[in-house]
Amino acid sequence: MHIMALDRSAVVARYRRNRARSRALFDLLAEDAYYSQPIALRHPIVFYEGHLPGFSFNTLVKKSLGLANADERLEALFARGIDPHESAVGGAGLPGEAEKAGGAWPSRDVVHQFAEEADRRVIDALLHAEIEQPGHPLLDRAEAVFSILEHEAMHQETQLYMWHRLPFAQKRRPAEYQPRVNGLSPADDWVEIPAGCATLGVERGSIAFGWDNELPALSAEVPAFSIGRHDVTNERFLEFVDAGGYRDAAWWQPEDWEWIQRDGVAHPLFWERDGDRGSRWYWRGMFDLIPLPLAWPVYVSHAEASAYARWRGGRLPTEAEFQRAAFGSPHGDATGRAHPWGNAEPTEAHGAFDFSCWDPEAAGSHPKGASAWGVEDLVGNGWEWTSTTFGPFPGFRAMASYPEYSADFFDGEHFVMKGASTATARELLRPTFRNWFRPRYPYVYATFRCAR
C-alpha cells in the first residue's frame, strides 16, 4: 500500500513548529546553564541544541539524499545521544567527558550557525527534493522525513525532564506558570477487564509512519485481570514511604535494592524536603517547590513502581494488559480504536499531553478521556510503566533511516512504557507507540497503576 504524495507545505510547517518549540525550550535557560549536565547519564545541554538539527540533516539530507556535508566535524559531534547503564555514573566514558576534556564543545554562536545551516538545508530538501521514493530503503513512504519529525518531538520531552533537574535560578519562569494543584485523590478503585484479544503493533503500510518496534501487528490473548482506575497518586505512594518501604528489602528485586542502598534512594526523585519550611514534603516542579500535591500521579522509576505494587499485593500490568485496558472494548478488539476515548481527535478535555502544562494534573481530572472500561488517564499525565521487557515483535525489521533506534535496546534491560506525559507531542498519541527505559532511571515523567 502506498500513501498519497506528501503535503510538502504541511511537512515544512511541522518541521518549523518543532524547531520553534525547541528554541523556546532552550530560551528558558540562563546562559550559565548551557554547558551544564543536569543528568549525569545524559550529555551536557549544549549537545542537544546541536543534535536536533544535526540529526535531521544527517538523516535526511546526508544519509537519505546523499547530498554534501554542512560541517563534517559538527555533524559527527552532534550525531547521537546515548543511554548508558546507571552504573556508569562516576566512571569513564560518560557523555560529554571526552569533549569537555578536549575543549571540543563549540560556542553557542557556533552551534546556532550550524543549526541555521542545517535547518536551511533540511527545509530546502523538504520543499524540493525527492523525499518520497517507493522502494528506496530510507525514503519509501517518506520514512526519513517522519523519523526526523518525531525524533525532535521526542527529544523535547527529554529536554524538559533534563531542565527539571536544573536549579530554579538557571531557568526563566514564564509569567503564566501556575501549577494546577487543586483536586483530591480519587478513590482507589479497581476495574475488571474480561479476557479478550489485544492488538500490539500495526501492519506495515497501514499507517503513514510507525517506528520499527511498532511493526508488524501482533495479536495477544489476554486473560481476565483487574487494573487501577487511576494512576497511583502521591498520596497513595506516601503510604508506602511512611510504612518504611524504602527500608525493607522484601519489596525490591536484588538489583533494585542494591541501587537503593548504593545511591541512598529514600523517596521519589520528584519529592523534596525543604529544611527552611519544616519537614513537609514538596514536589519539585519545573520552576518552584510546591507543597506535595497529593492528587497528582507519582513519578517514579520502574524499580520503585514494582516495589510499591508488591507492597500493595499487586503487580505492574503487562504491555498487552495495558493495551486491552486502554484501546479494547466490550464489543471487540482494539484495532479500530484510535484513543482510549474513541476516535475523536485529542483535546485538553481528554488528558494532559502535547505540552499543555509544565507539571502533572490531579488524577481523574479528565473523565472524558476514559477508556471503554472506565479506566482514566491512560494517555497523558505521565508515561505508564509495564512489566514487559522491551523487545521486538515477531517479524521485526530494523528501519533503514535509523537502524539503531530500537535494536540497540533489545538487551533485556529496558521496560516498555505506554501512554504519554504532559510533554508528549500529539503526533505520538497512537495506540502502537512504545517508549522504554531502564528500570532504575528515575528522571522521566513516568507513573504507573497496579494490576492483579
Secondary structure as GFF3:
##gff-version 3
##sequence-region A 1 452
A	DSSP	alpha_helix	8	26	.	.	.	ID=ss1
A	DSSP	three_ten_helix	31	33	.	.	.	ID=ss2
A	DSSP	alpha_helix	45	56	.	.	.	ID=ss3
A	DSSP	pi_helix	57	64	.	.	.	ID=ss4
A	DSSP	alpha_helix	72	77	.	.	.	ID=ss5
A	DSSP	three_ten_helix	86	88	.	.	.	ID=ss6
A	DSSP	alpha_helix	97	101	.	.	.	ID=ss7
A	DSSP	alpha_helix	108	128	.	.	.	ID=ss8
A	DSSP	three_ten_helix	140	142	.	.	.	ID=ss9
A	DSSP	alpha_helix	143	163	.	.	.	ID=ss10
A	DSSP	three_ten_helix	168	170	.	.	.	ID=ss11
A	DSSP	beta_strand	190	193	.	.	.	ID=ss12
A	DSSP	beta_strand	196	200	.	.	.	ID=ss13
A	DSSP	three_ten_helix	212	214	.	.	.	ID=ss14
A	DSSP	beta_strand	218	222	.	.	.	ID=ss15
A	DSSP	beta_strand	225	228	.	.	.	ID=ss16
A	DSSP	alpha_helix	234	242	.	.	.	ID=ss17
A	DSSP	three_ten_helix	245	247	.	.	.	ID=ss18
A	DSSP	three_ten_helix	249	251	.	.	.	ID=ss19
A	DSSP	alpha_helix	254	263	.	.	.	ID=ss20
A	DSSP	beta_strand	271	273	.	.	.	ID=ss21
A	DSSP	three_ten_helix	275	277	.	.	.	ID=ss22
A	DSSP	beta_strand	281	284	.	.	.	ID=ss23
A	DSSP	beta_strand	289	291	.	.	.	ID=ss24
A	DSSP	alpha_helix	302	311	.	.	.	ID=ss25
A	DSSP	alpha_helix	319	327	.	.	.	ID=ss26
A	DSSP	three_ten_helix	367	369	.	.	.	ID=ss27
A	DSSP	beta_strand	382	389	.	.	.	ID=ss28
A	DSSP	alpha_helix	404	407	.	.	.	ID=ss29
A	DSSP	beta_strand	415	420	.	.	.	ID=ss30
A	DSSP	three_ten_helix	426	428	.	.	.	ID=ss31
A	DSSP	beta_strand	435	437	.	.	.	ID=ss32
A	DSSP	beta_strand	446	447	.	.	.	ID=ss33
###
